Amino acid sequence: MAAALAILWTAALVGGPRRRAGTAPPGRLIAAALAQACPAGSVTRNAKGRPTGCRVCPRQTDVRDLPGSWTLKEALTGRFLSAHGRNLLMTGWGCEPHMLNWGGAFLFALARAGPPRLLRYYAGLSSVRWRAFRMPKGRDLLLGRAEGGAQGTRTQSVIQLAFRTSGRFSLRTLFATASVWCAEASGGPPTPPVRSQLRRWRIVGRTGAVPSGLLATVTWGRAPRTEAVAACTSWRMPQFPVKTYHLRFRYDGQFFLPTPATERLLQRKFSPSLSLWVNPLFTR
Protein backbone atom coordinates (compact mmCIF):
# COMPACT_ATOMS: atom_id res chain seq x y z
CA MET A 1 0.00 0.00 0.00
CA ALA A 2 2.98 2.36 -0.05
CA ALA A 3 1.95 3.95 -3.34
CA ALA A 4 -1.66 4.53 -2.34
CA LEU A 5 -0.82 5.74 1.15
CA ALA A 6 2.34 7.70 0.48
CA ILE A 7 2.08 9.95 3.52
CA LEU A 8 0.59 7.46 5.94
CA TRP A 9 2.03 7.46 9.43
CA THR A 10 1.22 3.98 10.72
CA ALA A 11 0.92 5.58 14.13
CA ALA A 12 1.87 2.71 16.39
CA LEU A 13 3.44 4.91 19.05
CA VAL A 14 1.78 3.77 22.24
CA GLY A 15 -0.51 0.75 22.50
CA GLY A 16 -1.92 -1.80 24.90
CA PRO A 17 -0.23 -5.11 25.58
CA ARG A 18 -2.34 -6.93 22.97
CA ARG A 19 -3.12 -4.23 20.40
CA ARG A 20 -1.39 -1.30 18.82
CA ALA A 21 -3.10 2.09 18.91
CA GLY A 22 -3.66 2.93 15.27
CA THR A 23 -2.57 0.65 12.45
CA ALA A 24 -2.46 0.77 8.66
CA PRO A 25 -5.39 -1.12 7.11
CA PRO A 26 -4.98 -3.68 4.31
CA GLY A 27 -5.76 -2.71 0.73
CA ARG A 28 -8.91 -4.84 0.55
CA LEU A 29 -10.39 -2.98 3.52
CA ILE A 30 -9.63 0.39 1.90
CA ALA A 31 -11.22 -0.79 -1.34
CA ALA A 32 -14.38 -1.87 0.47
CA ALA A 33 -14.59 1.47 2.27
CA LEU A 34 -14.05 3.51 -0.89
CA ALA A 35 -16.80 1.52 -2.58
CA GLN A 36 -19.18 3.09 -0.04
CA ALA A 37 -17.69 6.59 -0.01
CA CYS A 38 -17.30 7.03 -3.79
CA PRO A 39 -20.18 7.31 -6.24
CA ALA A 40 -20.95 3.98 -7.90
CA GLY A 41 -18.21 2.74 -10.18
CA SER A 42 -15.84 5.63 -9.51
CA VAL A 43 -13.16 4.05 -7.29
CA THR A 44 -9.72 4.74 -8.77
CA ARG A 45 -6.69 2.44 -8.63
CA ASN A 46 -3.01 2.82 -9.37
CA ALA A 47 -0.94 0.76 -11.82
CA LYS A 48 -0.60 -2.00 -9.22
CA GLY A 49 -4.36 -2.20 -8.69
CA ARG A 50 -4.37 -0.57 -5.28
CA PRO A 51 -7.29 1.77 -4.46
CA THR A 52 -6.39 5.47 -4.49
CA GLY A 53 -9.64 7.45 -4.27
CA CYS A 54 -12.72 8.52 -6.21
CA ARG A 55 -12.85 9.57 -9.86
CA VAL A 56 -15.71 11.97 -9.09
CA CYS A 57 -16.51 13.87 -5.89
CA PRO A 58 -18.44 11.96 -3.21
CA ARG A 59 -21.96 13.20 -2.56
CA GLN A 60 -21.05 14.36 0.98
CA THR A 61 -18.46 16.88 -0.26
CA ASP A 62 -18.97 20.58 -0.85
CA VAL A 63 -18.32 20.55 -4.62
CA ARG A 64 -20.06 17.26 -5.39
CA ASP A 65 -21.88 18.83 -8.37
CA LEU A 66 -18.67 20.06 -10.05
CA PRO A 67 -15.94 18.17 -11.93
CA GLY A 68 -13.27 16.92 -9.56
CA SER A 69 -11.79 13.91 -7.79
CA TRP A 70 -11.03 12.81 -4.23
CA THR A 71 -7.55 11.37 -3.57
CA LEU A 72 -6.85 9.16 -0.58
CA LYS A 73 -3.91 10.45 1.47
CA GLU A 74 -4.09 8.62 4.77
CA ALA A 75 -5.86 5.62 6.32
CA LEU A 76 -5.78 4.46 9.90
CA THR A 77 -7.70 1.91 11.98
CA GLY A 78 -8.27 2.21 15.71
CA ARG A 79 -10.83 2.40 18.49
CA PHE A 80 -11.78 6.01 17.97
CA LEU A 81 -15.42 6.05 19.14
CA SER A 82 -15.25 3.55 22.00
CA ALA A 83 -12.92 1.05 23.60
CA HIS A 84 -15.04 -1.84 22.31
CA GLY A 85 -15.47 -1.06 18.62
CA ARG A 86 -13.05 -0.69 15.71
CA ASN A 87 -13.06 2.16 13.19
CA LEU A 88 -11.40 3.17 9.96
CA LEU A 89 -10.49 6.81 9.32
CA MET A 90 -9.61 7.84 5.75
CA THR A 91 -8.50 11.38 4.89
CA GLY A 92 -8.03 12.79 1.42
CA TRP A 93 -7.55 15.78 -0.86
CA GLY A 94 -10.09 17.26 -3.21
CA CYS A 95 -13.74 18.27 -3.48
CA GLU A 96 -13.50 20.98 -0.78
CA PRO A 97 -12.45 24.67 -0.95
CA HIS A 98 -9.40 26.28 0.65
CA MET A 99 -11.50 27.36 3.64
CA LEU A 100 -11.97 23.64 4.38
CA ASN A 101 -8.31 22.62 3.92
CA TRP A 102 -8.93 21.29 0.38
CA GLY A 103 -10.35 17.98 1.58
CA GLY A 104 -12.02 15.91 4.28
CA ALA A 105 -12.23 12.54 6.05
CA PHE A 106 -14.55 9.54 6.16
CA LEU A 107 -15.12 7.55 9.35
CA PHE A 108 -16.29 3.93 9.18
CA ALA A 109 -17.34 1.29 11.71
CA LEU A 110 -15.65 -2.10 11.32
CA ALA A 111 -17.09 -5.50 12.18
CA ARG A 112 -15.65 -9.00 12.20
CA ALA A 113 -17.85 -9.89 9.24
CA GLY A 114 -19.20 -7.71 6.45
CA PRO A 115 -17.94 -4.53 4.78
CA PRO A 116 -17.08 -1.29 6.61
CA ARG A 117 -20.12 0.85 7.48
CA LEU A 118 -19.85 4.55 6.66
CA LEU A 119 -20.69 6.66 9.72
CA ARG A 120 -19.79 10.27 8.88
CA TYR A 121 -17.91 12.58 6.57
CA TYR A 122 -15.89 15.42 8.11
CA ALA A 123 -15.36 18.36 5.76
CA GLY A 124 -12.01 20.04 6.38
CA LEU A 125 -10.47 17.22 8.41
CA SER A 126 -7.57 16.78 5.99
CA SER A 127 -3.91 17.61 5.34
CA VAL A 128 -2.93 16.06 8.66
CA ARG A 129 -0.46 13.23 9.31
CA TRP A 130 -2.01 11.38 12.23
CA ARG A 131 -0.52 9.36 15.06
CA ALA A 132 -2.71 7.44 17.49
CA PHE A 133 -2.21 6.39 21.09
CA ARG A 134 -4.21 4.89 23.91
CA MET A 135 -6.20 6.94 26.40
CA PRO A 136 -6.67 5.67 29.98
CA LYS A 137 -10.23 4.44 29.25
CA GLY A 138 -9.18 2.43 26.21
CA ARG A 139 -10.13 4.69 23.31
CA ASP A 140 -7.54 5.96 20.83
CA LEU A 141 -6.69 9.65 20.72
CA LEU A 142 -5.19 11.17 17.58
CA LEU A 143 -2.36 13.67 17.34
CA GLY A 144 -1.48 15.13 13.97
CA ARG A 145 0.86 17.47 12.17
CA ALA A 146 -1.14 19.97 10.13
CA GLU A 147 0.05 22.51 7.59
CA GLY A 148 -1.60 25.62 6.19
CA GLY A 149 -0.68 28.70 4.24
CA ALA A 150 -1.92 31.90 2.66
CA GLN A 151 -0.51 35.21 1.36
CA GLY A 152 3.16 34.60 2.08
CA THR A 153 2.69 32.74 5.35
CA ARG A 154 3.20 29.02 5.94
CA THR A 155 2.29 27.40 9.24
CA GLN A 156 2.85 24.02 10.85
CA SER A 157 1.03 22.86 13.95
CA VAL A 158 0.33 19.84 16.12
CA ILE A 159 -3.34 19.22 16.86
CA GLN A 160 -5.20 16.85 19.15
CA LEU A 161 -8.34 15.10 17.88
CA ALA A 162 -10.72 13.12 20.07
CA PHE A 163 -13.92 11.56 18.75
CA ARG A 164 -16.99 11.20 20.93
CA THR A 165 -19.26 8.15 20.90
CA SER A 166 -21.79 10.15 18.86
CA GLY A 167 -19.22 10.71 16.10
CA ARG A 168 -18.74 14.36 16.96
CA PHE A 169 -15.22 15.42 17.84
CA SER A 170 -13.11 17.97 19.67
CA LEU A 171 -10.01 19.56 18.19
CA ARG A 172 -7.28 21.41 20.03
CA THR A 173 -4.16 23.05 18.59
CA LEU A 174 -1.19 22.57 20.91
CA PHE A 175 1.21 24.99 19.20
CA ALA A 176 2.07 26.40 15.78
CA THR A 177 5.07 27.69 13.86
CA ALA A 178 4.70 30.42 11.22
CA SER A 179 7.15 31.41 8.48
CA VAL A 180 6.27 34.83 7.08
CA TRP A 181 7.86 35.98 3.81
CA CYS A 182 6.21 39.38 3.58
CA ALA A 183 4.02 41.18 6.10
CA GLU A 184 3.06 44.72 5.20
CA ALA A 185 1.83 46.70 8.18
CA SER A 186 -1.15 48.94 7.56
CA GLY A 187 0.13 52.41 6.77
CA GLY A 188 3.75 51.46 7.41
CA PRO A 189 6.75 49.64 5.94
CA PRO A 190 6.90 45.81 5.70
CA THR A 191 7.97 43.92 8.79
CA PRO A 192 11.07 41.68 8.66
CA PRO A 193 10.52 38.09 7.50
CA VAL A 194 10.28 35.33 10.09
CA ARG A 195 11.41 31.75 9.55
CA SER A 196 9.93 29.18 11.91
CA GLN A 197 9.61 25.43 11.46
CA LEU A 198 8.45 22.30 13.25
CA ARG A 199 11.47 19.99 12.98
CA ARG A 200 10.16 16.94 14.83
CA TRP A 201 7.82 15.83 17.57
CA ARG A 202 7.31 12.63 19.51
CA ILE A 203 5.20 11.11 22.24
CA VAL A 204 7.05 10.53 25.51
CA GLY A 205 6.07 7.26 27.17
CA ARG A 206 6.66 3.54 27.20
CA THR A 207 5.21 1.12 24.68
CA GLY A 208 2.17 -0.51 26.21
CA ALA A 209 1.43 2.42 28.53
CA VAL A 210 -0.44 5.69 28.41
CA PRO A 211 2.12 8.36 27.44
CA SER A 212 3.40 10.89 29.91
CA GLY A 213 3.77 13.77 27.47
CA LEU A 214 4.94 15.22 24.19
CA LEU A 215 8.25 16.75 23.11
CA ALA A 216 8.63 18.96 20.01
CA THR A 217 11.68 20.58 18.44
CA VAL A 218 10.98 23.89 16.67
CA THR A 219 12.98 26.78 15.25
CA TRP A 220 12.43 30.54 15.09
CA GLY A 221 14.36 33.47 13.70
CA ARG A 222 13.72 36.99 12.40
CA ALA A 223 15.56 38.62 9.50
CA PRO A 224 17.23 42.02 9.84
CA ARG A 225 14.85 44.89 9.21
CA THR A 226 16.84 45.79 6.10
CA GLU A 227 15.59 42.57 4.44
CA ALA A 228 11.91 43.45 4.79
CA VAL A 229 11.43 45.42 1.55
CA ALA A 230 13.52 42.98 -0.52
CA ALA A 231 11.51 40.00 0.74
CA CYS A 232 8.22 41.63 -0.27
CA THR A 233 9.61 42.62 -3.66
CA SER A 234 11.16 39.29 -4.63
CA TRP A 235 8.89 36.99 -2.58
CA ARG A 236 11.97 34.99 -1.64
CA MET A 237 12.90 34.16 1.92
CA PRO A 238 16.35 35.63 2.73
CA GLN A 239 18.96 33.60 4.59
CA PHE A 240 19.38 34.40 8.28
CA PRO A 241 20.10 32.38 11.44
CA VAL A 242 17.38 30.64 13.46
CA LYS A 243 17.40 29.34 17.01
CA THR A 244 16.22 25.90 18.15
CA TYR A 245 13.66 25.51 20.94
CA HIS A 246 12.17 22.50 22.71
CA LEU A 247 8.48 22.50 23.61
CA ARG A 248 7.34 20.14 26.38
CA PHE A 249 3.80 19.07 27.23
CA ARG A 250 2.54 16.71 29.92
CA TYR A 251 -0.47 14.47 29.41
CA ASP A 252 -3.09 14.60 32.19
CA GLY A 253 -5.27 11.79 30.84
CA GLN A 254 -7.31 14.15 28.68
CA PHE A 255 -5.17 17.00 27.36
CA PHE A 256 -1.55 17.82 26.61
CA LEU A 257 -0.66 20.77 28.83
CA PRO A 258 2.43 22.95 28.31
CA THR A 259 5.04 23.25 31.03
CA PRO A 260 5.50 26.79 32.43
CA ALA A 261 8.60 27.37 30.27
CA THR A 262 6.77 26.15 27.17
CA GLU A 263 3.77 28.33 27.96
CA ARG A 264 6.00 31.39 27.87
CA LEU A 265 7.39 30.32 24.47
CA LEU A 266 3.88 29.79 23.14
CA GLN A 267 2.92 33.31 24.12
CA ARG A 268 6.00 34.82 22.46
CA LYS A 269 6.64 32.73 19.33
CA PHE A 270 4.57 29.57 18.91
CA SER A 271 0.99 30.48 19.76
CA PRO A 272 -1.71 28.03 18.58
CA SER A 273 -3.51 31.05 17.09
CA LEU A 274 -0.78 31.32 14.41
CA SER A 275 -2.03 28.19 12.67
CA LEU A 276 -3.63 28.69 9.24
CA TRP A 277 -4.95 25.14 9.18
CA VAL A 278 -8.70 25.71 9.37
CA ASN A 279 -10.37 24.08 12.36
CA PRO A 280 -13.39 22.22 10.92
CA LEU A 281 -16.41 22.57 13.15
CA PHE A 282 -19.04 20.44 11.42
CA THR A 283 -19.74 17.13 9.74
CA ARG A 284 -21.88 15.97 6.83
C-alpha positions in Angstrom: 0.0 0.0 0.0 3.0 2.4 -0.1 2.0 4.0 -3.3 -1.7 4.5 -2.3 -0.8 5.7 1.1 2.3 7.7 0.5 2.1 10.0 3.5 0.6 7.5 5.9 2.0 7.5 9.4 1.2 4.0 10.7 0.9 5.6 14.1 1.9 2.7 16.4 3.4 4.9 19.0 1.8 3.8 22.2 -0.5 0.7 22.5 -1.9 -1.8 24.9 -0.2 -5.1 25.6 -2.3 -6.9 23.0 -3.1 -4.2 20.4 -1.4 -1.3 18.8 -3.1 2.1 18.9 -3.7 2.9 15.3 -2.6 0.7 12.5 -2.5 0.8 8.7 -5.4 -1.1 7.1 -5.0 -3.7 4.3 -5.8 -2.7 0.7 -8.9 -4.8 0.6 -10.4 -3.0 3.5 -9.6 0.4 1.9 -11.2 -0.8 -1.3 -14.4 -1.9 0.5 -14.6 1.5 2.3 -14.1 3.5 -0.9 -16.8 1.5 -2.6 -19.2 3.1 0.0 -17.7 6.6 0.0 -17.3 7.0 -3.8 -20.2 7.3 -6.2 -21.0 4.0 -7.9 -18.2 2.7 -10.2 -15.8 5.6 -9.5 -13.2 4.0 -7.3 -9.7 4.7 -8.8 -6.7 2.4 -8.6 -3.0 2.8 -9.4 -0.9 0.8 -11.8 -0.6 -2.0 -9.2 -4.4 -2.2 -8.7 -4.4 -0.6 -5.3 -7.3 1.8 -4.5 -6.4 5.5 -4.5 -9.6 7.4 -4.3 -12.7 8.5 -6.2 -12.9 9.6 -9.9 -15.7 12.0 -9.1 -16.5 13.9 -5.9 -18.4 12.0 -3.2 -22.0 13.2 -2.6 -21.0 14.4 1.0 -18.5 16.9 -0.3 -19.0 20.6 -0.8 -18.3 20.6 -4.6 -20.1 17.3 -5.4 -21.9 18.8 -8.4 -18.7 20.1 -10.0 -15.9 18.2 -11.9 -13.3 16.9 -9.6 -11.8 13.9 -7.8 -11.0 12.8 -4.2 -7.6 11.4 -3.6 -6.8 9.2 -0.6 -3.9 10.4 1.5 -4.1 8.6 4.8 -5.9 5.6 6.3 -5.8 4.5 9.9 -7.7 1.9 12.0 -8.3 2.2 15.7 -10.8 2.4 18.5 -11.8 6.0 18.0 -15.4 6.1 19.1 -15.3 3.5 22.0 -12.9 1.0 23.6 -15.0 -1.8 22.3 -15.5 -1.1 18.6 -13.0 -0.7 15.7 -13.1 2.2 13.2 -11.4 3.2 10.0 -10.5 6.8 9.3 -9.6 7.8 5.7 -8.5 11.4 4.9 -8.0 12.8 1.4 -7.5 15.8 -0.9 -10.1 17.3 -3.2 -13.7 18.3 -3.5 -13.5 21.0 -0.8 -12.5 24.7 -0.9 -9.4 26.3 0.6 -11.5 27.4 3.6 -12.0 23.6 4.4 -8.3 22.6 3.9 -8.9 21.3 0.4 -10.4 18.0 1.6 -12.0 15.9 4.3 -12.2 12.5 6.1 -14.5 9.5 6.2 -15.1 7.6 9.4 -16.3 3.9 9.2 -17.3 1.3 11.7 -15.6 -2.1 11.3 -17.1 -5.5 12.2 -15.7 -9.0 12.2 -17.9 -9.9 9.2 -19.2 -7.7 6.5 -17.9 -4.5 4.8 -17.1 -1.3 6.6 -20.1 0.9 7.5 -19.9 4.6 6.7 -20.7 6.7 9.7 -19.8 10.3 8.9 -17.9 12.6 6.6 -15.9 15.4 8.1 -15.4 18.4 5.8 -12.0 20.0 6.4 -10.5 17.2 8.4 -7.6 16.8 6.0 -3.9 17.6 5.3 -2.9 16.1 8.7 -0.5 13.2 9.3 -2.0 11.4 12.2 -0.5 9.4 15.1 -2.7 7.4 17.5 -2.2 6.4 21.1 -4.2 4.9 23.9 -6.2 6.9 26.4 -6.7 5.7 30.0 -10.2 4.4 29.2 -9.2 2.4 26.2 -10.1 4.7 23.3 -7.5 6.0 20.8 -6.7 9.6 20.7 -5.2 11.2 17.6 -2.4 13.7 17.3 -1.5 15.1 14.0 0.9 17.5 12.2 -1.1 20.0 10.1 0.1 22.5 7.6 -1.6 25.6 6.2 -0.7 28.7 4.2 -1.9 31.9 2.7 -0.5 35.2 1.4 3.2 34.6 2.1 2.7 32.7 5.4 3.2 29.0 5.9 2.3 27.4 9.2 2.9 24.0 10.8 1.0 22.9 14.0 0.3 19.8 16.1 -3.3 19.2 16.9 -5.2 16.9 19.1 -8.3 15.1 17.9 -10.7 13.1 20.1 -13.9 11.6 18.8 -17.0 11.2 20.9 -19.3 8.2 20.9 -21.8 10.2 18.9 -19.2 10.7 16.1 -18.7 14.4 17.0 -15.2 15.4 17.8 -13.1 18.0 19.7 -10.0 19.6 18.2 -7.3 21.4 20.0 -4.2 23.0 18.6 -1.2 22.6 20.9 1.2 25.0 19.2 2.1 26.4 15.8 5.1 27.7 13.9 4.7 30.4 11.2 7.2 31.4 8.5 6.3 34.8 7.1 7.9 36.0 3.8 6.2 39.4 3.6 4.0 41.2 6.1 3.1 44.7 5.2 1.8 46.7 8.2 -1.1 48.9 7.6 0.1 52.4 6.8 3.7 51.5 7.4 6.8 49.6 5.9 6.9 45.8 5.7 8.0 43.9 8.8 11.1 41.7 8.7 10.5 38.1 7.5 10.3 35.3 10.1 11.4 31.8 9.6 9.9 29.2 11.9 9.6 25.4 11.5 8.5 22.3 13.2 11.5 20.0 13.0 10.2 16.9 14.8 7.8 15.8 17.6 7.3 12.6 19.5 5.2 11.1 22.2 7.1 10.5 25.5 6.1 7.3 27.2 6.7 3.5 27.2 5.2 1.1 24.7 2.2 -0.5 26.2 1.4 2.4 28.5 -0.4 5.7 28.4 2.1 8.4 27.4 3.4 10.9 29.9 3.8 13.8 27.5 4.9 15.2 24.2 8.2 16.8 23.1 8.6 19.0 20.0 11.7 20.6 18.4 11.0 23.9 16.7 13.0 26.8 15.3 12.4 30.5 15.1 14.4 33.5 13.7 13.7 37.0 12.4 15.6 38.6 9.5 17.2 42.0 9.8 14.9 44.9 9.2 16.8 45.8 6.1 15.6 42.6 4.4 11.9 43.4 4.8 11.4 45.4 1.6 13.5 43.0 -0.5 11.5 40.0 0.7 8.2 41.6 -0.3 9.6 42.6 -3.7 11.2 39.3 -4.6 8.9 37.0 -2.6 12.0 35.0 -1.6 12.9 34.2 1.9 16.4 35.6 2.7 19.0 33.6 4.6 19.4 34.4 8.3 20.1 32.4 11.4 17.4 30.6 13.5 17.4 29.3 17.0 16.2 25.9 18.1 13.7 25.5 20.9 12.2 22.5 22.7 8.5 22.5 23.6 7.3 20.1 26.4 3.8 19.1 27.2 2.5 16.7 29.9 -0.5 14.5 29.4 -3.1 14.6 32.2 -5.3 11.8 30.8 -7.3 14.1 28.7 -5.2 17.0 27.4 -1.5 17.8 26.6 -0.7 20.8 28.8 2.4 23.0 28.3 5.0 23.2 31.0 5.5 26.8 32.4 8.6 27.4 30.3 6.8 26.2 27.2 3.8 28.3 28.0 6.0 31.4 27.9 7.4 30.3 24.5 3.9 29.8 23.1 2.9 33.3 24.1 6.0 34.8 22.5 6.6 32.7 19.3 4.6 29.6 18.9 1.0 30.5 19.8 -1.7 28.0 18.6 -3.5 31.1 17.1 -0.8 31.3 14.4 -2.0 28.2 12.7 -3.6 28.7 9.2 -5.0 25.1 9.2 -8.7 25.7 9.4 -10.4 24.1 12.4 -13.4 22.2 10.9 -16.4 22.6 13.1 -19.0 20.4 11.4 -19.7 17.1 9.7 -21.9 16.0 6.8 
